[in-house]
Amino acid sequence: MKNFIIAILLFASGISEAQQFKNTTIDTVKNKKMLIGYCTREAFQDTAFKDWFDESYNSYQPDFEILDKLEGKLEDISITIVMGTWCSDSREQVPSFYKILDEINYPSEKVKLICVDRKKKGLSNEADDLNIELVPTIIFYRNGEEIGRIIETPQESLEKDLLGIVSNL
């Protein structure tokens, strides 16, 4: 009976660990908490990340003329965001990108968020096959096929680059 109870506890802890989407570790360069592995946007509400996320999100002013042109162009698009909470470009671009997604009512379940360390590694192998050199990297997929990326900073603006990627097909 004791072994049975231990097995259940181990199984239950494995499930909760597998479903945890806000793993953190310590950035050895700055000795601060950073997110690692698969995450959800809610992880940014942790006090270690909330201030910079909210500041960038709230200060970003989307180009609504471009957002109007995106209407109907994202229905079959899924998005993977690879970022580092230690990275200044990620801290600026990712909250701004989330604001755009909110403005166009893009479904959150179609966004996969992967946080990486300074070596561009996740908790396990989440980002290994994505050829990430710089963060943030925002990857767009149509029907499972990659159709484009915004790498580190947009060429024009997040909205214009997004429109260019989804319109070029």
C-alpha positions as CSV (number, residue, x, y, z in Angstrom):
1,M,0.0,0.0,0.0
2,K,2.9,2.4,0.8
3,N,4.4,1.8,-2.6
4,F,1.0,2.5,-4.2
5,I,0.6,5.8,-2.4
6,I,4.2,6.8,-3.3
7,A,3.5,5.9,-7.0
8,I,0.4,8.1,-7.0
9,L,2.2,11.0,-5.4
10,L,5.0,10.7,-8.0
11,F,2.5,10.5,-10.8
12,A,0.6,13.5,-9.6
13,S,3.7,15.6,-9.1
14,G,4.8,14.7,-12.7
15,I,1.5,15.9,-14.0
16,S,1.7,19.2,-12.2
17,E,5.3,19.6,-13.3
18,A,4.4,18.9,-17.0
19,Q,1.5,21.4,-16.8
20,Q,3.6,24.1,-15.2
21,F,4.1,27.0,-17.7
22,K,6.1,29.4,-15.6
23,N,9.4,27.7,-14.8
24,T,12.1,30.1,-13.5
25,T,15.8,29.9,-13.0
26,I,18.4,32.4,-12.1
27,D,20.3,34.4,-14.7
28,T,23.9,33.9,-13.6
29,V,25.0,37.1,-15.4
30,K,22.6,39.5,-13.5
31,N,21.6,37.2,-10.7
32,K,17.9,37.8,-11.4
33,K,15.0,35.5,-11.9
34,M,14.3,34.6,-15.6
35,L,11.6,32.5,-17.2
36,I,12.6,29.3,-18.9
37,G,10.9,26.8,-21.1
38,Y,7.2,26.8,-22.2
39,C,5.4,29.7,-20.6
40,T,2.1,31.5,-20.8
41,R,1.6,35.2,-20.9
42,E,0.3,35.0,-17.3
43,A,3.9,34.3,-16.2
44,F,4.7,38.0,-16.8
45,Q,2.5,38.9,-13.9
46,D,5.2,37.6,-11.5
47,T,6.8,40.6,-9.7
48,A,10.1,39.9,-11.4
49,F,8.6,40.6,-14.8
50,K,5.4,42.6,-14.3
51,D,6.9,46.1,-14.2
52,W,8.8,45.9,-17.5
53,F,6.0,43.9,-19.3
54,D,3.2,46.3,-18.2
55,E,5.3,49.4,-19.0
56,S,6.1,48.2,-22.6
57,Y,2.6,47.0,-23.1
58,N,0.9,50.1,-21.9
59,S,3.2,52.5,-23.7
60,Y,2.9,50.9,-27.1
61,Q,0.6,52.6,-29.6
62,P,-0.4,50.2,-32.4
63,D,-0.9,51.5,-35.9
64,F,-4.7,50.9,-36.2
65,E,-4.7,51.5,-39.9
66,I,-2.4,48.6,-40.4
67,L,-4.3,46.5,-37.9
68,D,-7.5,47.0,-40.0
69,K,-5.6,45.6,-42.9
70,L,-4.8,42.4,-40.9
71,E,-8.5,41.6,-40.6
72,G,-9.2,38.1,-41.8
73,K,-5.5,37.4,-42.6
74,L,-4.6,35.6,-39.4
75,E,-7.3,32.9,-39.2
76,D,-5.1,30.1,-40.3
77,I,-1.9,31.5,-38.7
78,S,-0.2,30.1,-35.5
79,I,2.6,31.9,-33.8
80,T,5.6,30.9,-31.8
81,I,7.5,33.5,-29.7
82,V,11.0,32.7,-28.5
83,M,12.3,35.3,-26.1
84,G,14.5,35.9,-23.1
85,T,13.3,37.8,-20.1
86,W,16.9,38.9,-19.6
87,C,16.9,40.5,-23.1
88,S,16.1,44.2,-23.6
89,D,14.7,43.6,-27.1
90,S,12.5,40.9,-25.8
91,R,11.3,43.2,-23.0
92,E,10.4,45.8,-25.5
93,Q,9.0,43.8,-28.5
94,V,7.1,41.0,-26.9
95,P,4.7,43.1,-24.7
96,S,4.2,45.3,-27.8
97,F,3.4,42.3,-29.9
98,Y,1.0,41.0,-27.3
99,K,-0.8,44.4,-27.4
100,I,-1.2,44.0,-31.2
101,L,-2.6,40.5,-30.7
102,D,-5.0,41.8,-28.1
103,E,-6.2,44.7,-30.3
104,I,-7.0,42.2,-33.2
105,N,-8.6,39.7,-30.8
106,Y,-6.1,37.0,-31.8
107,P,-6.8,33.7,-29.9
108,S,-4.2,33.2,-27.1
109,E,-4.3,29.4,-27.6
110,K,-2.7,29.9,-31.0
111,V,0.4,31.5,-29.5
112,K,3.2,29.3,-28.2
113,L,5.7,31.1,-25.9
114,I,9.1,29.7,-25.2
115,C,11.5,31.5,-22.9
116,V,15.2,30.8,-23.3
117,D,18.4,31.4,-21.4
118,R,21.4,33.4,-22.8
119,K,22.5,30.4,-24.8
120,K,19.1,30.3,-26.5
121,K,18.2,27.1,-24.7
122,G,14.8,26.3,-23.0
123,L,14.1,24.1,-20.1
124,S,14.6,21.0,-22.3
125,N,14.6,21.0,-26.1
126,E,11.7,23.4,-26.8
127,A,13.7,25.7,-29.0
128,D,16.4,23.4,-30.3
129,D,14.9,22.8,-33.8
130,L,13.9,26.5,-34.3
131,N,17.3,27.8,-35.4
132,I,17.2,30.7,-32.9
133,E,20.2,33.0,-33.0
134,L,18.7,36.2,-31.7
135,V,15.8,37.0,-29.4
136,P,13.0,37.7,-29.6
137,T,12.2,35.6,-32.6
138,I,8.5,35.6,-33.6
139,I,7.7,32.7,-36.0
140,F,4.6,32.6,-38.1
141,Y,3.1,29.3,-39.4
142,R,0.3,28.6,-41.8
143,N,-1.0,25.0,-41.8
144,G,2.2,24.0,-39.9
145,E,4.6,25.5,-42.4
146,E,6.8,28.4,-41.4
147,I,5.9,31.5,-43.5
148,G,8.1,34.1,-41.9
149,R,9.9,35.6,-38.8
150,I,10.4,38.8,-37.0
151,I,13.9,38.5,-35.5
152,E,15.1,40.7,-32.7
153,T,13.5,44.0,-33.9
154,P,11.0,44.6,-36.8
155,Q,12.3,45.9,-40.1
156,E,9.6,48.6,-40.2
157,S,7.2,48.1,-37.3
158,L,5.6,45.0,-35.7
159,E,2.3,45.6,-37.5
160,K,3.8,46.3,-40.9
161,D,6.2,43.3,-40.7
162,L,3.3,41.1,-39.6
163,L,1.1,42.3,-42.4
164,G,3.9,41.7,-44.9
165,I,4.5,38.2,-43.7
166,V,0.8,37.1,-43.8
167,S,0.1,38.9,-47.1
168,N,3.0,37.6,-49.1
169,L,1.4,34.2,-49.8
